[in-house]
Amino acid sequence: MKKILLSVALLATSLGFSQALQSENFNGLTVGNLSTDITGATAGQGSWFTLYSNGTAPTTSTNAAVTNSQVVATGHNSTNGLALVGPNGNAGSRFLWKDGLPTAWAARTTGNNVIEVEVNVNPGARGVSRNRFGVTIYNADYLRSLVGFSVNSFTGELFLVAYATPTGQAVGNYNYSLAAAPGVQLPENAWSRVGISYNFTTGQVSINSTAITGGALTVAGSSANTAPAEINFAVFSGSTTALPNISAGTMVFDNFTSRAIDVSNLLGTSDFVATKATVSVYPNPATDVLNVNTSNSSITAVQIVDLNGRQVMTKSFNNVSDAQLNVNELSAGMYLINITSGDTVQTKKFLKQ
């Protein structure tokens, strides 16, 4: 999953005792394919990278394509969302991520040693697909799932994923069922909020969801002092010898947010509020002054990075709807501009003449 191009550092924005790391509500993206590249080399809409595979021979999966990740208008509360399609055979996977997490994590406030991720999930109707969908925080070599969750497309069961050492087992990546059979199941054709957290200091991991009764569940993870390197949306075939997968599944995600915080507080604040905020950057191309305008929202920070991932400008604002940037001294070329509003970051491109 290691990326080749375009390292985009997202600005860590103070939110009381927490800091935003990465987020996406998909409302600023265009309905249709998320990316034109599935090799992980070039970012698509919203600076999302995608890496898809049908698996190795003798795989029966045949559907790795740009159509496996779609921006759709059927997200949470009828806003835009992200529809992911899994493999249609016995092997294969899909991964989606944004660059920049290590930079944002390193810039966190001292003491904010817990990383949390929350996202809305609609599993759709139960079907025959055995696909496993979820979100995972990986370490730098992608061998450890510091914490994550997965949802079984066939049953709707929600699992905690963690690099841990269960009693009597060797250390490794494990799926934890959250209740006695049939487990915790996300309701069909409905939205649930799922949150996961990893404590850098202790290695402890937690999961919470609107589908869980009784509050968050916690496991003693085995990766203390391992820095989070990347947050991935992931889909796996889910096929086993006893229960082979023969069909692709689809799930829709929305309102993804991640933050650094001092004490885990999963789902402890109001659900991510998705609005149809529109961000405009003009004139484009720009020579001297670049204007940033947002509707139904407010700007707290703006960051400009070049296509090599180097930060060239950062400015803070006091919840304004219009901001101006003097780009006169920037070299001519293409840039990315990250506009932060609350815990939402939208990314735009502009050309400096």
C-alpha positions as CSV (number, residue, x, y, z in Angstrom):
1,M,0.0,0.0,0.0
2,K,3.0,2.3,0.1
3,K,2.4,5.5,-1.9
4,I,4.6,6.8,-4.6
5,L,3.4,10.3,-5.3
6,L,1.8,13.3,-3.7
7,S,2.3,13.4,0.1
8,V,-0.4,15.8,1.4
9,A,0.1,16.9,5.0
10,L,-3.2,17.7,6.7
11,L,-3.1,20.5,9.3
12,A,-3.8,19.5,12.9
13,T,-6.4,21.9,14.1
14,S,-7.1,22.4,17.8
15,L,-10.6,21.4,18.9
16,G,-10.6,22.0,22.6
17,F,-8.8,19.0,24.0
18,S,-8.6,17.2,20.6
19,Q,-7.0,17.9,17.3
20,A,-8.3,17.1,13.8
21,L,-6.0,14.8,11.8
22,Q,-7.9,13.8,8.7
23,S,-11.6,14.0,7.6
24,E,-13.9,13.8,4.7
25,N,-17.7,14.2,4.2
26,F,-17.5,13.8,0.4
27,N,-19.8,16.7,-0.2
28,G,-17.1,18.7,-2.1
29,L,-16.5,15.8,-4.5
30,T,-18.2,15.0,-7.8
31,V,-20.6,12.1,-8.0
32,G,-18.9,9.3,-9.9
33,N,-15.6,7.4,-9.8
34,L,-13.4,8.5,-6.9
35,S,-10.2,7.9,-8.9
36,T,-8.9,7.0,-12.3
37,D,-6.0,5.1,-10.9
38,I,-6.2,1.9,-8.9
39,T,-2.5,1.2,-8.5
40,G,-1.9,3.6,-5.5
41,A,0.3,5.8,-7.5
42,T,-1.8,8.9,-8.2
43,A,-4.4,10.5,-6.0
44,G,-8.0,10.9,-7.2
45,Q,-10.8,13.2,-5.9
46,G,-10.2,14.7,-2.5
47,S,-6.6,13.5,-2.5
48,W,-7.7,9.9,-2.0
49,F,-5.4,7.1,-3.2
50,T,-6.8,3.7,-4.3
51,L,-5.1,0.3,-4.6
52,Y,-7.2,-2.6,-5.9
53,S,-6.4,-6.2,-6.6
54,N,-8.3,-9.3,-7.8
55,G,-5.7,-11.4,-5.9
56,T,-3.2,-13.9,-7.3
57,A,-3.9,-17.1,-9.3
58,P,-6.0,-19.1,-9.0
59,T,-8.2,-16.2,-8.0
60,T,-11.8,-16.2,-9.3
61,S,-12.3,-12.4,-8.7
62,T,-12.5,-10.4,-11.9
63,N,-13.8,-7.0,-10.9
64,A,-10.9,-4.7,-9.7
65,A,-11.7,-1.4,-11.5
66,V,-12.1,2.3,-10.9
67,T,-15.9,1.7,-10.5
68,N,-15.2,-0.1,-7.2
69,S,-15.2,3.2,-5.3
70,Q,-17.9,5.7,-6.2
71,V,-18.9,9.1,-4.8
72,V,-22.7,8.7,-4.5
73,A,-25.6,11.0,-3.6
74,T,-27.0,8.5,-1.1
75,G,-24.8,9.3,1.8
76,H,-25.9,10.0,5.4
77,N,-28.9,12.4,5.5
78,S,-29.0,12.4,1.7
79,T,-25.6,14.0,1.4
80,N,-22.7,12.6,-0.7
81,G,-21.1,9.4,0.5
82,L,-18.6,6.8,-0.6
83,A,-19.8,3.5,-2.0
84,L,-17.3,0.7,-1.9
85,V,-17.6,-2.5,-4.0
86,G,-15.7,-5.6,-2.9
87,P,-14.3,-8.6,-4.8
88,N,-16.7,-10.9,-6.6
89,G,-14.7,-14.1,-6.0
90,N,-12.4,-15.9,-3.6
91,A,-9.6,-13.4,-3.4
92,G,-8.7,-9.7,-3.8
93,S,-8.9,-6.5,-1.8
94,R,-9.4,-2.8,-2.1
95,F,-7.6,0.0,-0.1
96,L,-8.3,3.7,0.1
97,W,-6.3,6.3,2.0
98,K,-5.1,9.9,2.3
99,D,-1.4,10.8,2.7
100,G,-0.2,13.0,5.5
101,L,-1.2,11.2,8.8
102,P,2.4,10.9,10.1
103,T,2.9,14.7,9.7
104,A,-0.4,15.5,11.4
105,W,0.2,13.0,14.2
106,A,3.7,14.4,14.9
107,A,2.2,17.9,15.2
108,R,-0.3,17.0,17.8
109,T,-0.4,18.7,21.2
110,T,1.6,17.1,23.9
111,G,-0.5,14.6,25.8
112,N,-2.9,13.9,22.9
113,N,-1.7,10.3,22.6
114,V,-5.0,8.7,21.6
115,I,-6.0,8.5,17.9
116,E,-9.7,8.1,17.2
117,V,-11.5,7.4,14.0
118,E,-15.3,7.7,13.5
119,V,-17.4,7.1,10.4
120,N,-21.0,6.4,9.4
121,V,-21.7,3.0,7.8
122,N,-24.7,1.8,5.8
123,P,-24.2,-2.0,5.1
124,G,-27.2,-2.2,2.8
125,A,-29.4,-5.3,2.5
126,R,-28.0,-8.7,3.5
127,G,-26.9,-10.7,0.5
128,V,-24.7,-13.7,-0.5
129,S,-21.4,-11.8,-0.5
130,R,-18.9,-12.7,2.1
131,N,-16.9,-9.5,1.7
132,R,-15.4,-7.8,4.8
133,F,-15.6,-4.0,4.8
134,G,-14.0,-1.7,7.4
135,V,-11.5,1.0,8.4
136,T,-8.1,0.3,9.9
137,I,-5.2,2.3,11.3
138,Y,-1.9,0.8,10.2
139,N,1.7,1.1,11.4
140,A,4.5,2.2,9.1
141,D,5.1,-1.2,7.4
142,Y,1.4,-2.1,7.2
143,L,2.0,-5.3,9.1
144,R,0.1,-4.2,12.2
145,S,-3.6,-3.2,12.5
146,L,-3.1,-0.9,15.4
147,V,-6.9,-0.8,15.6
148,G,-9.7,-1.2,13.1
149,F,-13.2,-2.5,12.6
150,S,-14.7,-4.8,10.0
151,V,-18.3,-5.6,8.9
152,N,-19.3,-8.9,7.5
153,S,-21.4,-8.2,4.4
154,F,-23.3,-11.5,4.7
155,T,-24.4,-11.1,8.4
156,G,-23.8,-7.5,9.1
157,E,-21.7,-8.4,12.2
158,L,-19.3,-5.8,13.5
159,F,-15.8,-6.8,14.6
160,L,-13.0,-5.1,16.4
161,V,-9.6,-5.6,14.6
162,A,-6.4,-5.2,16.6
163,Y,-2.8,-6.3,16.8
164,A,-3.0,-8.1,20.1
165,T,-2.1,-11.2,22.1
166,P,-5.3,-13.0,23.1
167,T,-4.9,-15.5,25.9
168,G,-3.2,-18.7,24.6
169,Q,-2.4,-17.1,21.2
170,A,0.7,-15.7,19.6
171,V,0.8,-11.9,19.0
172,G,-0.8,-10.9,15.7
173,N,-3.8,-9.3,14.0
174,Y,-7.1,-10.6,15.3
175,N,-10.8,-10.0,14.7
176,Y,-12.8,-9.8,18.0
177,S,-16.5,-10.6,18.1
178,L,-18.2,-8.0,20.2
179,A,-21.0,-10.2,21.7
180,A,-22.1,-13.8,21.8
181,A,-23.6,-15.2,18.6
182,P,-24.9,-13.6,16.4
183,G,-22.6,-10.8,17.7
184,V,-23.3,-7.1,17.3
185,Q,-25.0,-6.6,13.9
186,L,-25.4,-3.3,12.0
187,P,-29.0,-2.9,10.9
188,E,-29.8,-3.4,7.3
189,N,-30.3,-0.4,5.0
190,A,-29.7,2.0,7.9
191,W,-26.9,4.2,9.1
192,S,-24.7,3.4,12.1
193,R,-21.9,5.4,13.6
194,V,-18.7,3.3,14.3
195,G,-15.7,4.6,16.2
196,I,-12.3,3.1,17.0
197,S,-9.4,4.3,19.1
198,Y,-5.7,3.4,19.8
199,N,-3.7,4.6,22.8
200,F,-0.1,5.2,21.7
201,T,1.1,5.1,25.3
202,T,-0.6,1.9,26.5
203,G,-1.5,0.1,23.3
204,Q,-5.1,-0.2,24.5
205,V,-7.7,-0.2,21.7
206,S,-11.4,0.5,21.9
207,I,-14.5,0.3,19.7
208,N,-17.9,1.9,20.0
209,S,-21.0,2.1,17.8
210,T,-24.6,3.2,17.9
211,A,-25.3,-0.5,17.3
212,I,-23.6,-1.4,20.6
213,T,-25.5,-1.4,23.8
214,G,-23.6,-0.6,27.0
215,G,-20.9,1.6,25.7
216,A,-17.4,1.2,24.3
217,L,-15.5,-2.1,24.4
218,T,-11.8,-2.2,25.1
219,V,-9.0,-4.7,24.4
220,A,-5.3,-4.6,25.6
221,G,-3.5,-4.2,22.3
222,S,0.1,-5.1,21.8
223,S,1.6,-2.2,19.9
224,A,2.3,0.5,22.5
225,N,4.5,3.3,21.3
226,T,3.9,2.5,17.6
227,A,3.1,5.6,15.7
228,P,0.0,5.5,13.4
229,A,1.1,5.8,9.8
230,E,-2.1,5.5,7.7
231,I,-5.9,5.2,8.0
232,N,-7.3,2.8,5.3
233,F,-10.8,2.1,4.1
234,A,-10.4,-1.6,3.2
235,V,-12.5,-4.4,1.6
236,F,-11.5,-8.0,1.4
237,S,-13.0,-11.0,-0.3
238,G,-13.9,-12.7,2.9
239,S,-13.8,-16.1,1.2
240,T,-13.0,-19.3,3.1
241,T,-12.8,-22.9,2.1
242,A,-15.9,-23.7,4.0
243,L,-17.8,-20.6,2.8
244,P,-16.4,-19.5,-0.5
245,N,-17.3,-16.0,-1.7
246,I,-18.9,-15.8,-5.2
247,S,-20.4,-12.3,-5.2
248,A,-19.4,-8.7,-4.7
249,G,-20.9,-6.7,-1.8
250,T,-21.4,-2.9,-1.5
251,M,-21.4,-0.7,1.6
252,V,-21.7,3.1,1.8
253,F,-19.5,5.2,4.2
254,D,-19.8,8.9,5.1
255,N,-18.6,11.5,7.5
256,F,-15.1,10.1,8.2
257,T,-13.1,12.0,10.8
258,S,-10.0,11.3,12.8
259,R,-8.5,13.2,15.7
260,A,-5.8,13.1,18.4
261,I,-7.1,13.4,21.9
262,D,-5.9,12.9,25.5
263,V,-8.6,10.5,26.7
264,S,-10.7,8.3,24.4
265,N,-14.2,9.6,24.0
266,L,-15.7,7.6,21.1
267,L,-19.1,8.9,20.0
268,G,-19.0,11.1,23.1
269,T,-19.7,14.2,21.1
270,S,-22.4,15.0,18.6
271,D,-22.4,13.0,15.5
272,F,-20.4,14.5,12.6
273,V,-22.8,17.0,11.0
274,A,-22.6,16.8,7.2
275,T,-23.6,20.0,5.4
276,K,-23.6,20.8,1.7
277,A,-20.8,23.3,2.3
278,T,-19.3,24.5,-1.0
279,V,-15.7,25.7,-1.1
280,S,-14.6,28.0,-3.9
281,V,-11.0,29.0,-4.7
282,Y,-10.6,31.9,-7.1
283,P,-9.2,33.3,-9.3
284,N,-7.8,30.1,-10.7
285,P,-5.1,30.6,-12.1
286,A,-4.0,33.1,-9.5
287,T,-1.2,35.7,-9.7
288,D,-1.2,37.8,-6.5
289,V,-4.3,37.1,-4.3
290,L,-6.1,33.9,-3.9
291,N,-9.6,34.0,-2.5
292,V,-11.2,31.2,-0.5
293,N,-15.0,31.2,0.1
294,T,-17.1,28.6,1.9
295,S,-20.9,28.4,2.3
296,N,-22.7,27.0,5.3
297,S,-19.4,26.7,7.2
298,S,-16.5,28.7,8.5
299,I,-12.8,28.7,7.8
300,T,-10.3,28.1,10.7
301,A,-7.1,27.4,8.7
302,V,-5.7,27.2,5.2
303,Q,-2.6,25.2,4.2
304,I,-0.9,25.2,0.8
305,V,1.4,22.4,-0.3
306,D,3.2,21.7,-3.5
307,L,3.0,18.5,-5.5
308,N,6.0,17.1,-3.7
309,G,4.1,17.4,-0.4
310,R,6.1,20.4,0.9
311,Q,4.1,22.8,3.0
312,V,4.6,26.3,1.5
313,M,2.1,28.4,3.4
314,T,-0.2,28.0,6.5
315,K,-2.6,30.7,7.8
316,S,-5.1,30.6,10.7
317,F,-8.5,32.3,10.6
318,N,-11.2,33.1,13.2
319,N,-14.2,31.2,11.7
320,V,-14.5,33.4,8.6
321,S,-16.5,32.6,5.5
322,D,-14.1,34.5,3.2
323,A,-10.3,34.4,3.3
324,Q,-7.6,36.0,1.2
325,L,-4.1,34.6,0.7
326,N,-1.1,36.5,-0.8
327,V,0.5,34.0,-3.2
328,N,2.6,36.5,-5.1
329,E,5.9,35.0,-3.8
330,L,5.0,31.4,-4.7
331,S,6.8,29.9,-7.7
332,A,4.6,29.2,-10.8
333,G,3.0,25.8,-10.8
334,M,0.2,23.6,-9.5
335,Y,-0.6,23.6,-5.7
336,L,-3.0,21.9,-3.4
337,I,-4.9,24.0,-0.8
338,N,-6.3,22.3,2.3
339,I,-9.2,24.3,3.8
340,T,-10.0,23.4,7.4
341,S,-13.4,24.1,8.9
342,G,-14.1,22.5,12.3
343,D,-12.9,18.9,11.9
344,T,-13.5,18.9,8.2
345,V,-10.8,19.4,5.6
346,Q,-11.5,20.0,1.9
347,T,-8.7,20.0,-0.7
348,K,-8.7,22.0,-3.9
349,K,-6.2,22.5,-6.6
350,F,-5.0,25.9,-8.0
351,L,-2.5,27.1,-10.6
352,K,-0.1,29.9,-9.6
353,Q,1.0,31.9,-12.7
